[in-house]
Amino acid sequence: MTLRRFHYAWVEHAFGPWLDAAPERDRLRAALIVACDIHAWAILARDLGLPRTEVRAVLVLTVRRLLEEDA
């Protein structure tokens, strides 16, 4: 299994209940794949220079908003 497929499977596992209940499941899955990708962390930490605690806060906010909107 490639790392990319592993990541996709992890998103399915971690967010399964929300995905199953989402009216736009495929769109929510795609958004979660992007939000939880290592590149999102890299942009926040490296490109924008945010400290680790702020990176975590931004990513948590992003995921929560995605799940609230489609809950």
C-alpha positions as CSV (number, residue, x, y, z in Angstrom):
1,M,0.0,0.0,0.0
2,T,1.4,3.4,-0.9
3,L,1.6,6.2,1.6
4,R,-1.1,8.1,-0.3
5,R,-3.5,5.1,-0.1
6,F,-2.6,4.6,3.5
7,H,-3.5,8.2,4.2
8,Y,-6.9,7.9,2.3
9,A,-7.7,4.7,4.3
10,W,-6.8,6.5,7.5
11,V,-9.2,9.3,6.7
12,E,-11.9,6.7,6.0
13,H,-11.2,5.1,9.4
14,A,-10.8,8.2,11.5
15,F,-13.8,10.1,10.1
16,G,-16.0,7.2,9.0
17,P,-19.0,8.1,11.1
18,W,-19.0,11.7,9.8
19,L,-18.4,10.6,6.2
20,D,-21.3,8.1,6.4
21,A,-23.7,10.8,7.7
22,A,-22.5,13.5,5.2
23,P,-24.9,14.4,2.4
24,E,-21.8,15.2,0.3
25,R,-19.6,12.4,1.4
26,D,-17.1,12.5,-1.5
27,R,-16.6,16.2,-1.1
28,L,-16.1,16.0,2.7
29,R,-13.7,13.1,2.3
30,A,-11.6,15.1,-0.2
31,A,-11.6,18.1,2.1
32,L,-10.4,15.9,5.0
33,I,-7.8,14.2,2.9
34,V,-6.3,17.7,2.1
35,A,-6.7,19.1,5.6
36,C,-5.0,16.1,7.2
37,D,-2.2,15.9,4.7
38,I,1.4,16.5,5.7
39,H,1.6,19.3,3.1
40,A,-1.0,21.3,5.1
41,W,1.3,21.1,8.1
42,A,4.3,22.0,6.0
43,I,2.6,25.1,4.6
44,L,1.5,26.3,8.0
45,A,4.8,25.5,9.8
46,R,7.4,26.1,7.2
47,D,5.9,28.6,4.7
48,L,3.9,30.6,7.2
49,G,6.3,30.1,10.1
50,L,3.6,29.3,12.6
51,P,4.7,27.6,15.9
52,R,3.6,24.0,16.5
53,T,0.8,24.9,18.8
54,E,-0.7,27.3,16.3
55,V,-0.3,24.8,13.5
56,R,-2.3,22.3,15.6
57,A,-4.9,24.9,16.4
58,V,-5.4,25.8,12.7
59,L,-5.7,22.2,11.7
60,V,-8.1,21.3,14.5
61,L,-10.2,24.4,13.6
62,T,-10.3,23.3,10.0
63,V,-11.3,19.7,10.7
64,R,-14.0,20.8,13.2
65,R,-15.5,23.3,10.8
66,L,-15.6,20.6,8.0
67,L,-17.3,18.2,10.3
68,E,-19.8,20.7,11.7
69,E,-20.8,21.9,8.3
70,D,-21.7,18.4,7.1
71,A,-22.9,16.9,10.4
